[in-house]
């Protein structure tokens, strides 16, 4: 099954994207759209699957990314 997924980013300064992918997106999962890491908050089926294609609309929100150097400090102090 190929999923044609329309991603919309809430409050983001980046436009969304339309991506063909081989897995269905799930609420709570993280997805990288360009250089923006986002968390999926809603998945809606646009139309019933047709043949080998499913059409989905995904709403997501930007996630704050911690720079790698800060992650190393945090993991070292625990």
mmJSON file of the N, C-alpha and C atoms, coordinates in Angstrom:
{"data_MODEL":{"atom_site":{
"group_PDB":["ATOM","ATOM","ATOM","ATOM","ATOM","ATOM","ATOM","ATOM","ATOM","ATOM","ATOM","ATOM","ATOM","ATOM","ATOM","ATOM","ATOM","ATOM","ATOM","ATOM","ATOM","ATOM","ATOM","ATOM","ATOM","ATOM","ATOM","ATOM","ATOM","ATOM","ATOM","ATOM","ATOM","ATOM","ATOM","ATOM","ATOM","ATOM","ATOM","ATOM","ATOM","ATOM","ATOM","ATOM","ATOM","ATOM","ATOM","ATOM","ATOM","ATOM","ATOM","ATOM","ATOM","ATOM","ATOM","ATOM","ATOM","ATOM","ATOM","ATOM","ATOM","ATOM","ATOM","ATOM","ATOM","ATOM","ATOM","ATOM","ATOM","ATOM","ATOM","ATOM","ATOM","ATOM","ATOM","ATOM","ATOM","ATOM","ATOM","ATOM","ATOM","ATOM","ATOM","ATOM","ATOM","ATOM","ATOM","ATOM","ATOM","ATOM","ATOM","ATOM","ATOM","ATOM","ATOM","ATOM","ATOM","ATOM","ATOM","ATOM","ATOM","ATOM","ATOM","ATOM","ATOM","ATOM","ATOM","ATOM","ATOM","ATOM","ATOM","ATOM","ATOM","ATOM","ATOM","ATOM","ATOM","ATOM","ATOM","ATOM","ATOM","ATOM","ATOM","ATOM","ATOM","ATOM","ATOM","ATOM","ATOM","ATOM","ATOM","ATOM","ATOM","ATOM","ATOM","ATOM","ATOM","ATOM","ATOM","ATOM","ATOM","ATOM","ATOM","ATOM","ATOM","ATOM","ATOM","ATOM","ATOM","ATOM","ATOM","ATOM","ATOM","ATOM","ATOM","ATOM","ATOM","ATOM","ATOM","ATOM","ATOM","ATOM","ATOM","ATOM","ATOM","ATOM","ATOM","ATOM","ATOM","ATOM","ATOM","ATOM","ATOM","ATOM","ATOM","ATOM","ATOM","ATOM","ATOM","ATOM","ATOM","ATOM","ATOM","ATOM","ATOM","ATOM","ATOM","ATOM","ATOM","ATOM","ATOM","ATOM","ATOM","ATOM","ATOM","ATOM","ATOM","ATOM","ATOM","ATOM","ATOM","ATOM","ATOM","ATOM","ATOM","ATOM","ATOM","ATOM","ATOM","ATOM","ATOM","ATOM","ATOM","ATOM","ATOM","ATOM","ATOM","ATOM","ATOM","ATOM","ATOM","ATOM","ATOM","ATOM","ATOM","ATOM","ATOM","ATOM","ATOM","ATOM","ATOM","ATOM","ATOM","ATOM"],
"id":[1,2,3,4,5,6,7,8,9,10,11,12,13,14,15,16,17,18,19,20,21,22,23,24,25,26,27,28,29,30,31,32,33,34,35,36,37,38,39,40,41,42,43,44,45,46,47,48,49,50,51,52,53,54,55,56,57,58,59,60,61,62,63,64,65,66,67,68,69,70,71,72,73,74,75,76,77,78,79,80,81,82,83,84,85,86,87,88,89,90,91,92,93,94,95,96,97,98,99,100,101,102,103,104,105,106,107,108,109,110,111,112,113,114,115,116,117,118,119,120,121,122,123,124,125,126,127,128,129,130,131,132,133,134,135,136,137,138,139,140,141,142,143,144,145,146,147,148,149,150,151,152,153,154,155,156,157,158,159,160,161,162,163,164,165,166,167,168,169,170,171,172,173,174,175,176,177,178,179,180,181,182,183,184,185,186,187,188,189,190,191,192,193,194,195,196,197,198,199,200,201,202,203,204,205,206,207,208,209,210,211,212,213,214,215,216,217,218,219,220,221,222,223,224,225,226,227,228,229,230,231,232,233,234],
"type_symbol":["N","C","C","N","C","C","N","C","C","N","C","C","N","C","C","N","C","C","N","C","C","N","C","C","N","C","C","N","C","C","N","C","C","N","C","C","N","C","C","N","C","C","N","C","C","N","C","C","N","C","C","N","C","C","N","C","C","N","C","C","N","C","C","N","C","C","N","C","C","N","C","C","N","C","C","N","C","C","N","C","C","N","C","C","N","C","C","N","C","C","N","C","C","N","C","C","N","C","C","N","C","C","N","C","C","N","C","C","N","C","C","N","C","C","N","C","C","N","C","C","N","C","C","N","C","C","N","C","C","N","C","C","N","C","C","N","C","C","N","C","C","N","C","C","N","C","C","N","C","C","N","C","C","N","C","C","N","C","C","N","C","C","N","C","C","N","C","C","N","C","C","N","C","C","N","C","C","N","C","C","N","C","C","N","C","C","N","C","C","N","C","C","N","C","C","N","C","C","N","C","C","N","C","C","N","C","C","N","C","C","N","C","C","N","C","C","N","C","C","N","C","C","N","C","C","N","C","C","N","C","C","N","C","C"],
"label_atom_id":["N","CA","C","N","CA","C","N","CA","C","N","CA","C","N","CA","C","N","CA","C","N","CA","C","N","CA","C","N","CA","C","N","CA","C","N","CA","C","N","CA","C","N","CA","C","N","CA","C","N","CA","C","N","CA","C","N","CA","C","N","CA","C","N","CA","C","N","CA","C","N","CA","C","N","CA","C","N","CA","C","N","CA","C","N","CA","C","N","CA","C","N","CA","C","N","CA","C","N","CA","C","N","CA","C","N","CA","C","N","CA","C","N","CA","C","N","CA","C","N","CA","C","N","CA","C","N","CA","C","N","CA","C","N","CA","C","N","CA","C","N","CA","C","N","CA","C","N","CA","C","N","CA","C","N","CA","C","N","CA","C","N","CA","C","N","CA","C","N","CA","C","N","CA","C","N","CA","C","N","CA","C","N","CA","C","N","CA","C","N","CA","C","N","CA","C","N","CA","C","N","CA","C","N","CA","C","N","CA","C","N","CA","C","N","CA","C","N","CA","C","N","CA","C","N","CA","C","N","CA","C","N","CA","C","N","CA","C","N","CA","C","N","CA","C","N","CA","C","N","CA","C","N","CA","C","N","CA","C","N","CA","C","N","CA","C","N","CA","C","N","CA","C"],
"label_alt_id":[null,null,null,null,null,null,null,null,null,null,null,null,null,null,null,null,null,null,null,null,null,null,null,null,null,null,null,null,null,null,null,null,null,null,null,null,null,null,null,null,null,null,null,null,null,null,null,null,null,null,null,null,null,null,null,null,null,null,null,null,null,null,null,null,null,null,null,null,null,null,null,null,null,null,null,null,null,null,null,null,null,null,null,null,null,null,null,null,null,null,null,null,null,null,null,null,null,null,null,null,null,null,null,null,null,null,null,null,null,null,null,null,null,null,null,null,null,null,null,null,null,null,null,null,null,null,null,null,null,null,null,null,null,null,null,null,null,null,null,null,null,null,null,null,null,null,null,null,null,null,null,null,null,null,null,null,null,null,null,null,null,null,null,null,null,null,null,null,null,null,null,null,null,null,null,null,null,null,null,null,null,null,null,null,null,null,null,null,null,null,null,null,null,null,null,null,null,null,null,null,null,null,null,null,null,null,null,null,null,null,null,null,null,null,null,null,null,null,null,null,null,null,null,null,null,null,null,null,null,null,null,null,null,null],
"label_comp_id":["UNK","UNK","UNK","UNK","UNK","UNK","UNK","UNK","UNK","UNK","UNK","UNK","UNK","UNK","UNK","UNK","UNK","UNK","UNK","UNK","UNK","UNK","UNK","UNK","UNK","UNK","UNK","UNK","UNK","UNK","UNK","UNK","UNK","UNK","UNK","UNK","UNK","UNK","UNK","UNK","UNK","UNK","UNK","UNK","UNK","UNK","UNK","UNK","UNK","UNK","UNK","UNK","UNK","UNK","UNK","UNK","UNK","UNK","UNK","UNK","UNK","UNK","UNK","UNK","UNK","UNK","UNK","UNK","UNK","UNK","UNK","UNK","UNK","UNK","UNK","UNK","UNK","UNK","UNK","UNK","UNK","UNK","UNK","UNK","UNK","UNK","UNK","UNK","UNK","UNK","UNK","UNK","UNK","UNK","UNK","UNK","UNK","UNK","UNK","UNK","UNK","UNK","UNK","UNK","UNK","UNK","UNK","UNK","UNK","UNK","UNK","UNK","UNK","UNK","UNK","UNK","UNK","UNK","UNK","UNK","UNK","UNK","UNK","UNK","UNK","UNK","UNK","UNK","UNK","UNK","UNK","UNK","UNK","UNK","UNK","UNK","UNK","UNK","UNK","UNK","UNK","UNK","UNK","UNK","UNK","UNK","UNK","UNK","UNK","UNK","UNK","UNK","UNK","UNK","UNK","UNK","UNK","UNK","UNK","UNK","UNK","UNK","UNK","UNK","UNK","UNK","UNK","UNK","UNK","UNK","UNK","UNK","UNK","UNK","UNK","UNK","UNK","UNK","UNK","UNK","UNK","UNK","UNK","UNK","UNK","UNK","UNK","UNK","UNK","UNK","UNK","UNK","UNK","UNK","UNK","UNK","UNK","UNK","UNK","UNK","UNK","UNK","UNK","UNK","UNK","UNK","UNK","UNK","UNK","UNK","UNK","UNK","UNK","UNK","UNK","UNK","UNK","UNK","UNK","UNK","UNK","UNK","UNK","UNK","UNK","UNK","UNK","UNK","UNK","UNK","UNK","UNK","UNK","UNK"],
"label_asym_id":["A","A","A","A","A","A","A","A","A","A","A","A","A","A","A","A","A","A","A","A","A","A","A","A","A","A","A","A","A","A","A","A","A","A","A","A","A","A","A","A","A","A","A","A","A","A","A","A","A","A","A","A","A","A","A","A","A","A","A","A","A","A","A","A","A","A","A","A","A","A","A","A","A","A","A","A","A","A","A","A","A","A","A","A","A","A","A","A","A","A","A","A","A","A","A","A","A","A","A","A","A","A","A","A","A","A","A","A","A","A","A","A","A","A","A","A","A","A","A","A","A","A","A","A","A","A","A","A","A","A","A","A","A","A","A","A","A","A","A","A","A","A","A","A","A","A","A","A","A","A","A","A","A","A","A","A","A","A","A","A","A","A","A","A","A","A","A","A","A","A","A","A","A","A","A","A","A","A","A","A","A","A","A","A","A","A","A","A","A","A","A","A","A","A","A","A","A","A","A","A","A","A","A","A","A","A","A","A","A","A","A","A","A","A","A","A","A","A","A","A","A","A","A","A","A","A","A","A","A","A","A","A","A","A"],
"label_entity_id":["1","1","1","1","1","1","1","1","1","1","1","1","1","1","1","1","1","1","1","1","1","1","1","1","1","1","1","1","1","1","1","1","1","1","1","1","1","1","1","1","1","1","1","1","1","1","1","1","1","1","1","1","1","1","1","1","1","1","1","1","1","1","1","1","1","1","1","1","1","1","1","1","1","1","1","1","1","1","1","1","1","1","1","1","1","1","1","1","1","1","1","1","1","1","1","1","1","1","1","1","1","1","1","1","1","1","1","1","1","1","1","1","1","1","1","1","1","1","1","1","1","1","1","1","1","1","1","1","1","1","1","1","1","1","1","1","1","1","1","1","1","1","1","1","1","1","1","1","1","1","1","1","1","1","1","1","1","1","1","1","1","1","1","1","1","1","1","1","1","1","1","1","1","1","1","1","1","1","1","1","1","1","1","1","1","1","1","1","1","1","1","1","1","1","1","1","1","1","1","1","1","1","1","1","1","1","1","1","1","1","1","1","1","1","1","1","1","1","1","1","1","1","1","1","1","1","1","1","1","1","1","1","1","1"],
"label_seq_id":[1,1,1,2,2,2,3,3,3,4,4,4,5,5,5,6,6,6,7,7,7,8,8,8,9,9,9,10,10,10,11,11,11,12,12,12,13,13,13,14,14,14,15,15,15,16,16,16,17,17,17,18,18,18,19,19,19,20,20,20,21,21,21,22,22,22,23,23,23,24,24,24,25,25,25,26,26,26,27,27,27,28,28,28,29,29,29,30,30,30,31,31,31,32,32,32,33,33,33,34,34,34,35,35,35,36,36,36,37,37,37,38,38,38,39,39,39,40,40,40,41,41,41,42,42,42,43,43,43,44,44,44,45,45,45,46,46,46,47,47,47,48,48,48,49,49,49,50,50,50,51,51,51,52,52,52,53,53,53,54,54,54,55,55,55,56,56,56,57,57,57,58,58,58,59,59,59,60,60,60,61,61,61,62,62,62,63,63,63,64,64,64,65,65,65,66,66,66,67,67,67,68,68,68,69,69,69,70,70,70,71,71,71,72,72,72,73,73,73,74,74,74,75,75,75,76,76,76,77,77,77,78,78,78],
"pdbx_PDB_ins_code":[null,null,null,null,null,null,null,null,null,null,null,null,null,null,null,null,null,null,null,null,null,null,null,null,null,null,null,null,null,null,null,null,null,null,null,null,null,null,null,null,null,null,null,null,null,null,null,null,null,null,null,null,null,null,null,null,null,null,null,null,null,null,null,null,null,null,null,null,null,null,null,null,null,null,null,null,null,null,null,null,null,null,null,null,null,null,null,null,null,null,null,null,null,null,null,null,null,null,null,null,null,null,null,null,null,null,null,null,null,null,null,null,null,null,null,null,null,null,null,null,null,null,null,null,null,null,null,null,null,null,null,null,null,null,null,null,null,null,null,null,null,null,null,null,null,null,null,null,null,null,null,null,null,null,null,null,null,null,null,null,null,null,null,null,null,null,null,null,null,null,null,null,null,null,null,null,null,null,null,null,null,null,null,null,null,null,null,null,null,null,null,null,null,null,null,null,null,null,null,null,null,null,null,null,null,null,null,null,null,null,null,null,null,null,null,null,null,null,null,null,null,null,null,null,null,null,null,null,null,null,null,null,null,null],
"Cartn_x":[0.862,0.0,0.899,0.556,1.232,0.29,0.813,0.031,0.44,-0.515,-0.289,-0.739,0.233,-0.034,0.184,-0.849,-0.77,-0.49,0.687,1.071,0.841,0.2,0.013,0.606,1.415,2.059,1.316,0.776,0.056,1.068,0.85,1.706,3.13,3.404,4.759,4.968,6.181,6.473,6.894,6.782,7.109,5.813,5.709,4.547,4.616,3.494,3.45,4.067,3.679,4.228,3.241,3.369,2.628,3.694,3.581,4.62,3.981,4.592,4.22,5.078,4.446,5.211,4.572,5.341,4.893,4.304,4.169,3.603,2.592,1.601,0.578,1.105,0.983,1.399,0.481,1.027,0.256,0.354,-0.739,-0.77,0.312,1.055,2.131,3.495,3.533,4.819,5.456,6.76,7.483,7.828,7.769,8.102,8.967,9.961,10.829,10.364,9.974,9.536,10.551,11.405,12.512,13.445,13.7,14.567,13.745,12.443,11.543,11.088,11.302,10.797,9.403,8.437,7.044,6.457,5.458,4.708,3.329,2.893,1.587,0.507,-0.485,-1.58,-2.91,-3.025,-4.284,-4.024,-4.716,-4.646,-6.082,-6.388,-7.731,-7.632,-8.541,-8.625,-9.41,-8.837,-9.518,-10.597,-10.276,-11.221,-10.86,-11.792,-11.456,-10.297,-9.483,-8.378,-8.88,-8.069,-8.401,-7.236,-7.491,-6.416,-5.306,-4.1,-2.94,-2.637,-3.58,-3.324,-4.318,-3.804,-4.635,-4.287,-5.277,-5.095,-5.391,-4.375,-4.499,-4.126,-4.75,-4.406,-3.88,-2.721,-2.082,-1.858,-2.279,-2.0,-0.902,0.103,1.194,1.63,2.409,2.907,4.423,5.095,6.552,6.967,8.091,8.66,9.978,10.207,11.481,12.585,13.639,14.767,15.878,16.47,17.599,18.86,19.748,20.989,21.775,22.485,23.218,24.186,24.848,25.8,25.092,23.873,23.123,22.645,22.283,21.861,23.008,24.246,25.408,25.645,25.467,25.641,24.617,23.336,22.283,22.501,22.893,23.076,24.307,25.291,26.494,26.28,25.27,25.056,24.127,23.564,22.648,23.35],
"Cartn_y":[-1.183,0.0,1.233,2.178,3.474,4.488,5.247,6.287,7.631,8.35,9.719,10.598,11.246,11.949,13.443,14.207,15.663,16.096,16.689,17.161,18.662,19.096,20.512,20.762,21.819,22.147,23.305,23.067,24.104,25.088,26.366,27.402,27.394,26.612,26.57,27.668,28.101,29.097,28.4,27.086,26.303,25.716,25.671,25.033,23.539,22.893,21.448,20.766,19.51,18.741,17.655,17.179,16.004,14.951,13.812,12.784,11.428,10.662,9.259,8.431,7.568,6.731,5.356,4.393,3.003,2.614,3.546,3.27,4.348,3.97,4.935,5.749,7.064,7.884,7.636,7.786,7.552,8.752,9.043,10.136,9.883,10.943,10.859,10.602,10.109,9.854,11.175,11.156,12.33,12.126,13.21,13.186,14.403,14.217,15.317,15.842,17.105,17.76,18.846,18.575,19.499,19.482,20.655,20.731,20.873,20.646,20.823,19.467,19.209,18.003,18.31,17.445,17.676,16.441,16.676,15.595,15.537,14.349,14.169,14.247,15.122,15.277,14.767,14.587,14.1,13.459,12.348,11.674,11.456,11.891,11.722,11.08,10.159,9.554,10.511,10.888,11.815,11.121,9.995,9.164,7.711,6.794,5.378,4.954,3.993,3.523,3.066,3.328,2.928,2.12,0.852,-0.003,-0.087,0.247,0.198,1.537,2.491,3.833,4.22,4.866,5.448,6.933,7.763,9.218,9.75,10.324,10.781,12.246,12.888,14.261,14.202,14.792,14.755,16.18,16.429,17.704,17.445,18.307,18.134,19.486,19.427,20.655,20.565,21.703,21.7,21.207,20.513,20.012,20.727,21.162,21.81,20.766,21.073,20.168,20.649,19.714,20.032,19.766,20.775,20.557,19.379,18.647,17.445,17.725,18.882,19.212,19.277,19.824,19.9,18.529,17.66,16.306,15.556,15.751,15.079,15.539,16.844,17.365,16.747,16.71,16.169,14.703,13.908,12.488,12.239,13.105,12.959,13.333,14.177,14.627,13.71,12.688,11.796,10.607],
"Cartn_z":[0.0,0.0,0.0,-0.834,-0.867,-0.236,0.73,1.396,0.82,0.262,-0.201,0.96,1.599,2.851,2.681,3.028,3.039,4.476,4.72,6.049,6.156,7.238,7.536,8.914,9.037,10.303,10.952,12.144,12.89,13.458,13.209,13.795,13.289,12.297,11.757,10.729,10.575,9.552,8.266,8.245,7.065,6.506,5.205,4.591,4.847,4.685,4.837,3.628,3.433,2.325,1.93,0.717,0.275,-0.03,0.663,0.586,0.3,-0.595,-0.799,0.147,0.934,1.853,1.963,2.458,2.52,3.864,4.787,6.109,6.455,7.248,7.667,8.843,8.815,9.946,11.145,12.357,13.577,14.506,15.206,16.184,17.224,17.557,18.547,17.941,16.71,16.057,15.629,15.457,14.98,13.514,12.772,11.351,11.053,10.191,9.799,8.449,8.422,7.191,6.884,5.922,5.66,6.847,7.42,8.6,9.891,9.816,10.971,11.495,12.787,13.431,13.959,13.64,14.021,14.691,15.554,16.177,15.533,15.163,14.533,15.606,15.387,16.354,15.821,14.5,13.935,12.572,12.318,11.02,10.554,9.344,8.782,7.404,7.138,5.822,4.928,3.789,2.886,2.072,1.506,0.764,1.059,0.867,1.078,0.166,0.604,-0.232,-1.601,-2.635,-4.007,-4.551,-4.796,-5.292,-4.26,-4.672,-3.774,-3.129,-3.176,-2.657,-1.569,-0.53,0.524,0.586,0.858,0.852,2.248,2.887,4.276,4.414,5.402,5.782,7.206,7.447,8.764,9.252,10.484,11.144,12.16,12.175,13.123,13.667,14.748,15.371,15.496,15.42,15.553,16.939,16.994,18.246,18.458,19.684,19.996,19.915,19.203,19.1,20.02,20.749,21.617,20.808,20.702,19.952,20.521,19.653,20.062,21.213,21.214,22.278,23.636,23.672,24.927,25.357,24.418,24.75,25.407,24.9,25.469,26.899,27.174,28.536,29.478,29.04,29.873,30.19,29.197,29.437,30.292,30.252,31.066,32.521,32.803,34.178,34.953,34.321,35.02,35.597],
"occupancy":[1.0,1.0,1.0,1.0,1.0,1.0,1.0,1.0,1.0,1.0,1.0,1.0,1.0,1.0,1.0,1.0,1.0,1.0,1.0,1.0,1.0,1.0,1.0,1.0,1.0,1.0,1.0,1.0,1.0,1.0,1.0,1.0,1.0,1.0,1.0,1.0,1.0,1.0,1.0,1.0,1.0,1.0,1.0,1.0,1.0,1.0,1.0,1.0,1.0,1.0,1.0,1.0,1.0,1.0,1.0,1.0,1.0,1.0,1.0,1.0,1.0,1.0,1.0,1.0,1.0,1.0,1.0,1.0,1.0,1.0,1.0,1.0,1.0,1.0,1.0,1.0,1.0,1.0,1.0,1.0,1.0,1.0,1.0,1.0,1.0,1.0,1.0,1.0,1.0,1.0,1.0,1.0,1.0,1.0,1.0,1.0,1.0,1.0,1.0,1.0,1.0,1.0,1.0,1.0,1.0,1.0,1.0,1.0,1.0,1.0,1.0,1.0,1.0,1.0,1.0,1.0,1.0,1.0,1.0,1.0,1.0,1.0,1.0,1.0,1.0,1.0,1.0,1.0,1.0,1.0,1.0,1.0,1.0,1.0,1.0,1.0,1.0,1.0,1.0,1.0,1.0,1.0,1.0,1.0,1.0,1.0,1.0,1.0,1.0,1.0,1.0,1.0,1.0,1.0,1.0,1.0,1.0,1.0,1.0,1.0,1.0,1.0,1.0,1.0,1.0,1.0,1.0,1.0,1.0,1.0,1.0,1.0,1.0,1.0,1.0,1.0,1.0,1.0,1.0,1.0,1.0,1.0,1.0,1.0,1.0,1.0,1.0,1.0,1.0,1.0,1.0,1.0,1.0,1.0,1.0,1.0,1.0,1.0,1.0,1.0,1.0,1.0,1.0,1.0,1.0,1.0,1.0,1.0,1.0,1.0,1.0,1.0,1.0,1.0,1.0,1.0,1.0,1.0,1.0,1.0,1.0,1.0,1.0,1.0,1.0,1.0,1.0,1.0,1.0,1.0,1.0,1.0,1.0,1.0],
"B_iso_or_equiv":[0.0,0.0,0.0,0.0,0.0,0.0,0.0,0.0,0.0,0.0,0.0,0.0,0.0,0.0,0.0,0.0,0.0,0.0,0.0,0.0,0.0,0.0,0.0,0.0,0.0,0.0,0.0,0.0,0.0,0.0,0.0,0.0,0.0,0.0,0.0,0.0,0.0,0.0,0.0,0.0,0.0,0.0,0.0,0.0,0.0,0.0,0.0,0.0,0.0,0.0,0.0,0.0,0.0,0.0,0.0,0.0,0.0,0.0,0.0,0.0,0.0,0.0,0.0,0.0,0.0,0.0,0.0,0.0,0.0,0.0,0.0,0.0,0.0,0.0,0.0,0.0,0.0,0.0,0.0,0.0,0.0,0.0,0.0,0.0,0.0,0.0,0.0,0.0,0.0,0.0,0.0,0.0,0.0,0.0,0.0,0.0,0.0,0.0,0.0,0.0,0.0,0.0,0.0,0.0,0.0,0.0,0.0,0.0,0.0,0.0,0.0,0.0,0.0,0.0,0.0,0.0,0.0,0.0,0.0,0.0,0.0,0.0,0.0,0.0,0.0,0.0,0.0,0.0,0.0,0.0,0.0,0.0,0.0,0.0,0.0,0.0,0.0,0.0,0.0,0.0,0.0,0.0,0.0,0.0,0.0,0.0,0.0,0.0,0.0,0.0,0.0,0.0,0.0,0.0,0.0,0.0,0.0,0.0,0.0,0.0,0.0,0.0,0.0,0.0,0.0,0.0,0.0,0.0,0.0,0.0,0.0,0.0,0.0,0.0,0.0,0.0,0.0,0.0,0.0,0.0,0.0,0.0,0.0,0.0,0.0,0.0,0.0,0.0,0.0,0.0,0.0,0.0,0.0,0.0,0.0,0.0,0.0,0.0,0.0,0.0,0.0,0.0,0.0,0.0,0.0,0.0,0.0,0.0,0.0,0.0,0.0,0.0,0.0,0.0,0.0,0.0,0.0,0.0,0.0,0.0,0.0,0.0,0.0,0.0,0.0,0.0,0.0,0.0,0.0,0.0,0.0,0.0,0.0,0.0],
"pdbx_formal_charge":[null,null,null,null,null,null,null,null,null,null,null,null,null,null,null,null,null,null,null,null,null,null,null,null,null,null,null,null,null,null,null,null,null,null,null,null,null,null,null,null,null,null,null,null,null,null,null,null,null,null,null,null,null,null,null,null,null,null,null,null,null,null,null,null,null,null,null,null,null,null,null,null,null,null,null,null,null,null,null,null,null,null,null,null,null,null,null,null,null,null,null,null,null,null,null,null,null,null,null,null,null,null,null,null,null,null,null,null,null,null,null,null,null,null,null,null,null,null,null,null,null,null,null,null,null,null,null,null,null,null,null,null,null,null,null,null,null,null,null,null,null,null,null,null,null,null,null,null,null,null,null,null,null,null,null,null,null,null,null,null,null,null,null,null,null,null,null,null,null,null,null,null,null,null,null,null,null,null,null,null,null,null,null,null,null,null,null,null,null,null,null,null,null,null,null,null,null,null,null,null,null,null,null,null,null,null,null,null,null,null,null,null,null,null,null,null,null,null,null,null,null,null,null,null,null,null,null,null,null,null,null,null,null,null],
"auth_seq_id":[1,1,1,2,2,2,3,3,3,4,4,4,5,5,5,6,6,6,7,7,7,8,8,8,9,9,9,10,10,10,11,11,11,12,12,12,13,13,13,14,14,14,15,15,15,16,16,16,17,17,17,18,18,18,19,19,19,20,20,20,21,21,21,22,22,22,23,23,23,24,24,24,25,25,25,26,26,26,27,27,27,28,28,28,29,29,29,30,30,30,31,31,31,32,32,32,33,33,33,34,34,34,35,35,35,36,36,36,37,37,37,38,38,38,39,39,39,40,40,40,41,41,41,42,42,42,43,43,43,44,44,44,45,45,45,46,46,46,47,47,47,48,48,48,49,49,49,50,50,50,51,51,51,52,52,52,53,53,53,54,54,54,55,55,55,56,56,56,57,57,57,58,58,58,59,59,59,60,60,60,61,61,61,62,62,62,63,63,63,64,64,64,65,65,65,66,66,66,67,67,67,68,68,68,69,69,69,70,70,70,71,71,71,72,72,72,73,73,73,74,74,74,75,75,75,76,76,76,77,77,77,78,78,78],
"auth_comp_id":["UNK","UNK","UNK","UNK","UNK","UNK","UNK","UNK","UNK","UNK","UNK","UNK","UNK","UNK","UNK","UNK","UNK","UNK","UNK","UNK","UNK","UNK","UNK","UNK","UNK","UNK","UNK","UNK","UNK","UNK","UNK","UNK","UNK","UNK","UNK","UNK","UNK","UNK","UNK","UNK","UNK","UNK","UNK","UNK","UNK","UNK","UNK","UNK","UNK","UNK","UNK","UNK","UNK","UNK","UNK","UNK","UNK","UNK","UNK","UNK","UNK","UNK","UNK","UNK","UNK","UNK","UNK","UNK","UNK","UNK","UNK","UNK","UNK","UNK","UNK","UNK","UNK","UNK","UNK","UNK","UNK","UNK","UNK","UNK","UNK","UNK","UNK","UNK","UNK","UNK","UNK","UNK","UNK","UNK","UNK","UNK","UNK","UNK","UNK","UNK","UNK","UNK","UNK","UNK","UNK","UNK","UNK","UNK","UNK","UNK","UNK","UNK","UNK","UNK","UNK","UNK","UNK","UNK","UNK","UNK","UNK","UNK","UNK","UNK","UNK","UNK","UNK","UNK","UNK","UNK","UNK","UNK","UNK","UNK","UNK","UNK","UNK","UNK","UNK","UNK","UNK","UNK","UNK","UNK","UNK","UNK","UNK","UNK","UNK","UNK","UNK","UNK","UNK","UNK","UNK","UNK","UNK","UNK","UNK","UNK","UNK","UNK","UNK","UNK","UNK","UNK","UNK","UNK","UNK","UNK","UNK","UNK","UNK","UNK","UNK","UNK","UNK","UNK","UNK","UNK","UNK","UNK","UNK","UNK","UNK","UNK","UNK","UNK","UNK","UNK","UNK","UNK","UNK","UNK","UNK","UNK","UNK","UNK","UNK","UNK","UNK","UNK","UNK","UNK","UNK","UNK","UNK","UNK","UNK","UNK","UNK","UNK","UNK","UNK","UNK","UNK","UNK","UNK","UNK","UNK","UNK","UNK","UNK","UNK","UNK","UNK","UNK","UNK","UNK","UNK","UNK","UNK","UNK","UNK"],
"auth_asym_id":["A","A","A","A","A","A","A","A","A","A","A","A","A","A","A","A","A","A","A","A","A","A","A","A","A","A","A","A","A","A","A","A","A","A","A","A","A","A","A","A","A","A","A","A","A","A","A","A","A","A","A","A","A","A","A","A","A","A","A","A","A","A","A","A","A","A","A","A","A","A","A","A","A","A","A","A","A","A","A","A","A","A","A","A","A","A","A","A","A","A","A","A","A","A","A","A","A","A","A","A","A","A","A","A","A","A","A","A","A","A","A","A","A","A","A","A","A","A","A","A","A","A","A","A","A","A","A","A","A","A","A","A","A","A","A","A","A","A","A","A","A","A","A","A","A","A","A","A","A","A","A","A","A","A","A","A","A","A","A","A","A","A","A","A","A","A","A","A","A","A","A","A","A","A","A","A","A","A","A","A","A","A","A","A","A","A","A","A","A","A","A","A","A","A","A","A","A","A","A","A","A","A","A","A","A","A","A","A","A","A","A","A","A","A","A","A","A","A","A","A","A","A","A","A","A","A","A","A","A","A","A","A","A","A"],
"auth_atom_id":["N","CA","C","N","CA","C","N","CA","C","N","CA","C","N","CA","C","N","CA","C","N","CA","C","N","CA","C","N","CA","C","N","CA","C","N","CA","C","N","CA","C","N","CA","C","N","CA","C","N","CA","C","N","CA","C","N","CA","C","N","CA","C","N","CA","C","N","CA","C","N","CA","C","N","CA","C","N","CA","C","N","CA","C","N","CA","C","N","CA","C","N","CA","C","N","CA","C","N","CA","C","N","CA","C","N","CA","C","N","CA","C","N","CA","C","N","CA","C","N","CA","C","N","CA","C","N","CA","C","N","CA","C","N","CA","C","N","CA","C","N","CA","C","N","CA","C","N","CA","C","N","CA","C","N","CA","C","N","CA","C","N","CA","C","N","CA","C","N","CA","C","N","CA","C","N","CA","C","N","CA","C","N","CA","C","N","CA","C","N","CA","C","N","CA","C","N","CA","C","N","CA","C","N","CA","C","N","CA","C","N","CA","C","N","CA","C","N","CA","C","N","CA","C","N","CA","C","N","CA","C","N","CA","C","N","CA","C","N","CA","C","N","CA","C","N","CA","C","N","CA","C","N","CA","C","N","CA","C","N","CA","C","N","CA","C","N","CA","C","N","CA","C"],
"pdbx_PDB_model_num":[1,1,1,1,1,1,1,1,1,1,1,1,1,1,1,1,1,1,1,1,1,1,1,1,1,1,1,1,1,1,1,1,1,1,1,1,1,1,1,1,1,1,1,1,1,1,1,1,1,1,1,1,1,1,1,1,1,1,1,1,1,1,1,1,1,1,1,1,1,1,1,1,1,1,1,1,1,1,1,1,1,1,1,1,1,1,1,1,1,1,1,1,1,1,1,1,1,1,1,1,1,1,1,1,1,1,1,1,1,1,1,1,1,1,1,1,1,1,1,1,1,1,1,1,1,1,1,1,1,1,1,1,1,1,1,1,1,1,1,1,1,1,1,1,1,1,1,1,1,1,1,1,1,1,1,1,1,1,1,1,1,1,1,1,1,1,1,1,1,1,1,1,1,1,1,1,1,1,1,1,1,1,1,1,1,1,1,1,1,1,1,1,1,1,1,1,1,1,1,1,1,1,1,1,1,1,1,1,1,1,1,1,1,1,1,1,1,1,1,1,1,1,1,1,1,1,1,1,1,1,1,1,1,1]
}}}
